[in-house]
Amino acid sequence: GSVGGDGTWQRAGLGAAQAGLPAFPAALLVPFVPEGVSVGGAIDGTLRASAGVDGALDAHLAVTVGPGEISYPVGDERRTVDYRPVVLRSTIDTAGWVATTSISLTLPSGEDFATIDIEGALPAYRRVTDVLADQPLTGRLTARIDDVSLIQALDPSITRATGRALADLTFSGTVSQPIATGEARYQDGEIQVPDLGLTLEDVELVATGDRAGGLRVEGHARSGSGTIVITGSSPLVPSPAEPATLTVTGEGFQAVSTPEADVVVSPNLRLTMTRDSIDVTGDIVLPKAIIELTEVPANAVPVSNDVVFVDVDSTEHRGPLTVTSSVRVVLGDSVTFRGFGFRADLAGSFRVEDRPDRPTTGSGTVTISRGRYRAHGQDLRIDDGRVIFNGPVDDPGLDIRAYREARDRTIAGLDIRGTLKSPEVTIFSNPSMSQSEAMSYLVFGRPLNQGSSAEQNRMADAAAALGGDMLAQSLGAKIGLERSEERRVGKECRSRWSPYH
């Protein structure tokens, strides 16, 4: 059959269709370009196509975009580059299917900004009945981009991107199993990410293709006094049967440098990737991490208790990329936390695991040493506390003893057990004494009989009503916890807390 001039399919004879594409604004391409990027100019073209009785094709397409301009944000300003007419030509006839295009961008000064040339062919594709996936492929891509600032339009968190991108790749193989030989390179790069306080320097990424059908990937970047190195390989089209594999290693790489966090990492990660999935495994050592918080970060607010994860196939709710991970985090010798009147050195390790449609879980233990908590005149010491991960990462178990020692060497403090979302707090003292006496030592550092009548009454009321829970209430108010229920157990009082954010 064939396509008739009126657009209908004819079962016999030779038919043909020819049409001129009405010109329309290039701005209609906006759904296909990043947010914040605007495209000026017009698009028009022609199409002529016919098919013979034996299915032989004779088709010619010519589409012209522009000339015009492309405008995109660079920091607080916008950059505009001009582009010469972009002509896409595609032909199917007895010589097969051939397609070519060329893109040339220039600055307003006339200086070349970027050039990209693409040509491809399926020499054996001539008929409607030919199986496209099995077609032999030939082609070539050459590119030179002298200004990579367009990256900033792709990721608004990047405020500066410099360097050059070069490519010269030749394609062969088949449509379903393409092979690329040659090289694509990004070099002399510098990328600034102010939200993280980072400047990545000496950025370079190289992909080299060979006739075996794979791409060898190598790259590196420097941040602070450390570096990361990327190595790996990938088929041109990764699949579950033949995924891309990358390793990311580094030493002393500055990952965050803000007033709230100074974090240095030494990663040893393995990434396995297909077109729609990434799996991350390995270790991240934190030789240095200094966290100083004055408020809870917005992204640290836990998911509402109303959210329920169910064991159903919810792939229709996922994004285009599925991410799974199992990464062990090792705390080095210089990891400290300060905030909300609390400061401590942290050590230990824990594994974090992510699975699609499941809450993030953790396993392992973080120890607290040389800890101090100060609020409302209290100055409590924490020795060898433990935060135990064995389930949802945002609700670890607690095994912490916070105490103070009075001048008469009496010790009073709090034992904190349970979990982060439901801590159980009991007051203790050495030597043993009543709850009100222990509370007096805890808050004022002296026995009740040395305080005023008002202080004695206050301690008695606090011991009876709060059960030694004053510290937990203070902490809860600071980190977004409120008391949901309270119960008395013998002479000890325990309170449960739950998040209201």
CORNORPE-V9491 format. One record per backbone hydrogen bond with DSSP energy under -1.0 kcal/mol. NH is the residue of the N-H (numbers start at 1). CO is the residue of the C=O. E is the energy in kcal/mol with one decimal. If there is no record, write none. Layout:
((NH/CO/E) (NH/CO/E))
This chain:
((2/10/-2.3) (4/8/-3.8) (7/4/-2.1) (10/2/-3.7) (15/51/-1.1) (17/49/-3.6) (19/47/-3.0) (21/45/-2.9) (24/43/-2.1) (26/41/-2.7) (28/25/-1.7) (29/26/-2.4) (30/27/-2.0) (32/29/-2.8) (33/30/-1.7) (37/34/-1.8) (38/71/-2.7) (40/69/-3.3) (43/24/-2.8) (44/64/-2.2) (45/21/-1.0) (46/62/-2.2) (47/19/-2.9) (48/60/-2.6) (49/17/-3.2) (50/58/-1.3) (51/15/-1.0) (52/56/-2.3) (55/52/-1.9) (57/126/-3.2) (58/50/-2.3) (59/92/-2.4) (60/48/-3.4) (61/90/-3.0) (62/46/-2.5) (63/88/-2.4) (64/44/-3.5) (65/86/-2.8) (66/42/-3.3) (68/83/-1.8) (70/81/-3.1) (71/38/-2.6) (72/79/-2.3) (74/77/-2.9) (77/74/-1.9) (79/72/-3.1) (81/70/-2.6) (82/106/-3.0) (83/68/-2.5) (84/104/-2.1) (86/65/-3.0) (88/63/-3.0) (89/100/-2.6) (90/61/-2.4) (91/98/-3.0) (92/59/-2.6) (93/96/-1.8) (96/93/-2.2) (97/122/-2.2) (98/91/-2.9) (99/120/-3.0) (100/89/-2.5) (101/118/-2.5) (103/116/-3.4) (105/114/-3.2) (106/82/-3.3) (107/111/-3.0) (110/107/-2.7) (113/105/-3.1) (114/105/-1.7) (115/144/-2.2) (116/103/-2.8) (117/142/-2.8) (118/101/-2.7) (119/140/-2.1) (120/99/-2.9) (121/138/-2.8) (122/97/-3.0) (125/122/-1.8) (128/55/-1.9) (130/127/-1.2) (135/132/-1.6) (137/173/-2.8) (138/121/-2.2) (139/171/-1.3) (140/119/-2.7) (141/169/-2.8) (142/117/-2.2) (143/167/-2.3) (144/115/-2.4) (145/165/-3.0) (146/113/-1.9) (151/148/-2.3) (152/149/-1.9) (153/150/-1.2) (154/150/-1.1) (155/151/-1.7) (158/155/-2.1) (159/192/-1.8) (162/190/-2.2) (164/187/-2.1) (165/145/-2.4) (166/185/-3.0) (167/143/-2.2) (168/183/-2.5) (169/141/-2.8) (170/181/-3.0) (171/139/-2.7) (172/179/-2.5) (174/177/-1.4) (175/135/-1.6) (176/133/-1.9) (179/172/-2.6) (181/170/-2.6) (182/209/-1.4) (183/168/-1.7) (184/207/-2.4) (185/166/-3.6) (186/205/-2.7) (187/164/-2.5) (189/203/-2.2) (190/162/-1.2) (191/200/-2.1) (192/160/-2.3) (193/198/-2.4) (196/193/-1.4) (198/193/-2.1) (200/191/-3.3) (201/222/-2.9) (203/189/-2.2) (204/220/-2.3) (205/186/-2.5) (206/218/-3.4) (207/184/-2.9) (208/216/-2.8) (209/182/-2.3) (210/214/-1.8) (213/210/-1.7) (215/234/-3.1) (216/208/-3.5) (217/232/-2.8) (218/206/-2.5) (219/230/-2.3) (220/204/-2.2) (221/228/-1.7) (222/201/-2.8) (223/226/-2.4) (226/223/-1.8) (227/251/-1.1) (228/221/-2.2) (229/249/-3.4) (230/219/-2.8) (231/247/-1.9) (232/217/-1.6) (233/245/-2.0) (234/215/-2.0) (239/242/-1.7) (244/273/-3.0) (245/233/-2.7) (246/271/-2.6) (247/231/-3.2) (248/269/-2.4) (249/229/-2.4) (250/267/-1.6) (251/227/-1.8) (253/265/-2.7) (254/223/-1.6) (255/263/-2.1) (256/263/-1.6) (257/196/-3.1) (258/261/-3.2) (262/290/-2.0) (263/256/-2.2) (264/288/-3.1) (265/253/-2.9) (266/285/-2.5) (268/283/-2.7) (269/248/-2.7) (270/281/-2.9) (271/246/-3.3) (272/279/-2.5) (273/244/-2.9) (274/277/-2.3) (278/322/-2.7) (279/272/-2.4) (280/324/-2.3) (281/270/-2.2) (282/326/-1.1) (283/268/-2.2) (284/328/-2.6) (285/266/-1.9) (286/330/-3.1) (289/334/-2.5) (290/262/-2.3) (291/336/-2.2) (292/260/-3.0) (293/338/-2.5) (300/297/-1.9) (301/298/-1.3) (307/304/-1.8) (312/310/-1.9) (317/314/-2.2) (318/315/-1.1) (322/276/-2.5) (324/278/-2.6) (325/354/-2.0) (326/280/-2.5) (327/352/-2.5) (328/282/-2.5) (329/350/-3.4) (330/284/-2.6) (331/348/-2.7) (332/286/-2.7) (334/287/-1.0) (336/289/-2.7) (337/344/-2.3) (338/291/-2.7) (339/342/-2.7) (342/339/-2.0) (343/372/-2.6) (344/337/-1.9) (345/369/-2.5) (346/335/-3.0) (347/367/-1.6) (349/365/-1.5) (350/329/-2.0) (351/363/-3.4) (352/327/-3.1) (353/361/-2.8) (354/325/-2.3) (358/355/-1.7) (361/353/-2.3) (362/391/-3.0) (363/351/-1.7) (364/389/-2.1) (365/349/-1.6) (366/387/-2.6) (367/347/-2.2) (368/385/-3.0) (369/345/-2.6) (371/382/-2.4) (372/343/-3.1) (373/380/-2.5) (374/341/-2.8) (375/378/-1.0) (378/375/-2.3) (380/373/-3.2) (381/403/-4.2) (382/371/-2.6) (385/368/-1.9) (386/399/-2.1) (387/366/-2.8) (388/397/-2.6) (389/364/-3.3) (391/362/-1.9) (393/360/-2.5) (395/392/-2.0) (397/388/-3.4) (398/418/-2.5) (399/386/-2.2) (400/416/-2.2) (402/414/-2.4) (403/381/-2.4) (404/412/-2.3) (406/410/-3.0) (409/406/-2.1) (411/430/-2.4) (412/404/-2.0) (413/428/-2.3) (414/402/-3.4) (415/426/-3.1) (416/400/-3.3) (417/424/-3.0) (419/422/-1.2) (420/396/-2.1) (424/417/-2.0) (426/415/-2.3) (428/413/-2.4) (430/411/-2.7) (438/434/-2.8) (439/435/-2.5) (440/436/-1.9) (441/437/-2.1) (442/438/-2.4) (443/439/-2.6) (444/440/-2.8) (450/447/-1.3) (451/448/-2.1) (456/452/-2.5) (457/453/-2.7) (458/454/-2.3) (459/455/-2.6) (460/456/-2.3) (461/457/-2.5) (462/458/-2.5) (463/459/-2.7) (464/460/-2.1) (465/461/-3.1) (466/462/-2.8) (473/469/-2.4) (474/470/-2.2) (475/471/-3.0) (476/472/-3.1) (477/473/-2.2) (478/474/-1.2) (479/475/-2.1) (481/476/-3.8) (482/498/-2.0) (484/496/-1.5) (487/494/-2.1) (489/492/-3.0) (492/489/-2.3) (494/487/-2.1) (496/485/-1.9) (498/482/-2.2) (500/480/-1.3))
